[in-house]
Amino acid sequence: MNLSISKKALYPLALLIIPLLGILLTNVVEWGVFDFLLMGSLLLVLGIAINLTLLNIKYFNKRIAIIFFIILIFLLIWVELAVGVFNTPFAGT
């Protein structure tokens, strides 16, 4: 079992350029340093989880199913932090 993480696991972090451009170009996006750190850590975990799935799961159908659930969990956490769909204490407003 190979547990080395490739550079591809860091590619989702490039998505942080989108809110950075939004901050620089408009007044609509209001992200702070904590927001970037939180989303960066979520994206990093997403990239590592997908990379580990691709390295360790042999069967294509299992890979697709696991990656689908990893992305689904990421999206649910993201939506909860952004707008508070489930009304948890850490929900955004």
Sequence and secondary structure as in RCSB ss.txt:
>XXXX:A:sequence
MNLSISKKALYPLALLIIPLLGILLTNVVEWGVFDFLLMGSLLLVLGIAINLTLLNIKYFNKRIAIIFFIILIFL
LIWVELAVGVFNTPFAGT
>XXXX:A:secstr
      GGGGGGGGGGHHHHHHHHH SS    HHHHHHHHHHHHHHHHHHHHHHHH   HHHHHHHHHHHHHHHH
HHHHHHHH TT  TT   
